[in-house]
Amino acid sequence: MKYLLNILGGLFILSHIAAGQGGTINNLKEEATQTAGVDRLIKTTGVQEKSAVRDRMAYVKARNIEKKEAIKVSIQNGEMVVGKAKDKIALAKDSLSQKRKENKISEREYVIRMARIDMIESKAKALENMLIRNQ
């Protein structure tokens, strides 16, 4: 933009000198920028760029706040899921050990079900650890 201003100013000065109109160089440069409309162009472009930057900053801040809120909601949902899972795991273990004591299930079935419960418990602990890390 500066180069365009210099070129236009130089052309205007040269055209005034060639036409035989005198004047100081500073006066001619001011005239050149005003007549060519470059002054208005520079001012409007600067304002537009500043407003675009402000709009972008406001958009990014709002988006960042939305993401943080979404993460908080996700963490809260995860904590609820982990709490429910722990309760269900405790009930399942109690129920399974009670059935085993009453000989309602075989030893083999008890081991298989307990392995599944342990696997679910390890997944719940992994989710809980991930939630703790992300808070």
C-alpha positions in Angstrom: 0.0 0.0 0.0 2.9 2.3 0.8 4.4 1.6 -2.6 1.1 2.4 -4.3 0.9 5.7 -2.4 4.5 6.6 -3.4 3.9 5.7 -7.0 0.7 7.7 -7.2 2.3 10.6 -5.4 5.3 10.5 -7.7 3.1 10.4 -10.8 1.0 13.3 -9.6 4.1 15.4 -8.8 5.6 14.6 -12.2 2.4 15.5 -13.9 2.2 18.9 -12.1 5.9 19.6 -12.9 5.4 18.6 -16.5 2.3 20.8 -16.7 4.3 23.7 -15.4 2.4 24.1 -12.1 4.9 24.7 -9.3 4.5 24.1 -5.6 6.5 22.4 -2.9 6.9 18.7 -3.0 5.0 18.2 0.4 2.0 20.2 -0.9 2.0 18.2 -4.1 2.2 14.9 -2.2 -0.8 15.9 0.0 -2.8 16.8 -3.0 -1.9 13.6 -4.7 -3.2 11.5 -1.8 -6.4 13.5 -1.5 -7.2 13.5 -5.2 -6.4 9.9 -5.8 -8.7 8.9 -2.9 -5.8 6.9 -1.4 -6.2 8.6 1.9 -9.8 7.5 2.2 -8.9 4.0 1.1 -6.1 3.7 3.7 -8.5 4.9 6.5 -11.4 2.6 5.5 -9.1 -0.4 5.0 -7.5 0.1 8.4 -10.9 0.4 10.1 -12.2 -2.7 8.3 -9.1 -4.7 9.2 -9.4 -3.6 12.9 -13.1 -4.5 13.0 -12.4 -7.8 11.3 -9.7 -8.6 13.9 -12.0 -7.6 16.7 -14.8 -9.8 15.3 -12.4 -12.7 14.9 -11.1 -12.3 18.5 -14.7 -12.2 19.8 -15.6 -15.3 17.8 -12.5 -17.2 19.1 -13.2 -16.2 22.7 -16.8 -17.3 22.5 -15.8 -20.6 20.8 -13.2 -21.2 23.5 -15.8 -20.5 26.3 -18.3 -22.9 24.5 -15.6 -25.6 24.4 -14.7 -25.2 28.0 -18.4 -25.5 29.0 -18.8 -28.6 26.8 -15.8 -30.2 28.5 -17.2 -29.4 32.0 -20.5 -31.0 31.0 -18.7 -34.0 29.6 -16.7 -34.4 32.8 -19.8 -34.2 34.9 -21.6 -36.8 32.8 -18.5 -39.0 33.0 -18.4 -38.7 36.8 -22.1 -39.7 37.0 -21.4 -42.7 34.8 -18.4 -43.7 36.9 -20.5 -43.4 40.1 -23.3 -45.5 38.7 -20.8 -48.1 37.4 -19.1 -48.4 40.8 -22.5 -48.9 42.5 -23.5 -51.6 40.0 -20.1 -53.3 40.3 -20.4 -53.4 44.0 -24.0 -54.9 43.8 -22.9 -57.4 41.2 -20.0 -58.6 43.3 -22.2 -58.9 46.4 -24.9 -60.7 44.4 -22.3 -63.1 42.8 -20.6 -63.9 46.1 -24.0 -64.5 47.7 -25.0 -66.9 44.9 -21.7 -68.7 45.2 -22.1 -69.1 49.0 -25.6 -70.6 48.4 -24.2 -72.9 45.7 -26.6 -71.5 43.1 -23.8 -71.2 40.6 -20.8 -73.4 39.9 -17.2 -72.4 40.6 -16.5 -72.1 36.9 -19.4 -69.8 36.3 -18.4 -67.7 39.4 -14.8 -67.3 38.0 -16.1 -66.3 34.5 -18.6 -63.7 35.9 -16.0 -62.4 38.3 -13.5 -61.9 35.5 -16.2 -59.9 33.5 -16.9 -57.8 36.6 -13.2 -57.2 37.1 -12.8 -56.1 33.4 -15.7 -53.7 33.8 -14.2 -52.4 37.0 -10.9 -51.8 35.3 -12.6 -49.8 32.5 -14.5 -47.7 35.1 -11.2 -47.0 36.8 -9.5 -46.0 33.5 -12.4 -43.6 32.8 -12.2 -42.2 36.3 -8.4 -41.6 35.9 -9.0 -39.9 32.5 -11.6 -37.6 34.1 -9.2 -36.7 36.9 -6.4 -35.9 34.4 -8.7 -33.6 32.4 -10.0 -31.6 35.2 
